Amino acid sequence: MTKDEAIKVIRDEKLGKYSFDGQNISENLIGIRYLNNVWEVYSTSEKGNVEVITTYEFQEKAIDHMIKGLRVEKRIKDRYNH
């Protein structure tokens, strides 16, 4: 999935907080960033601390993983809000 496709999915599905560049890191988000020649998929805690989940060689794979994580997070929130 490309970045533009992912942004459309995130908007259409009303998914949670995300970051594509690793620069706008805040609490409770899932993101990707290019660091040390790999794409990192990471999440942040309620204090904004970064925890790397996994790494990929290609941005598209990292984006796919990030979208899956955002979807899981949304399902969990939806269950507790009903």
Buried (B, 14 or more C-beta within 10 A) or exposed (E): BEEEEBEEBBEEEEBBBBBBEBEEBEEEBBBBBEEEEBBBBBBBEEEEEBEEBEBBEEBBBBBBBBBEBBBEBBEEEEEEEE
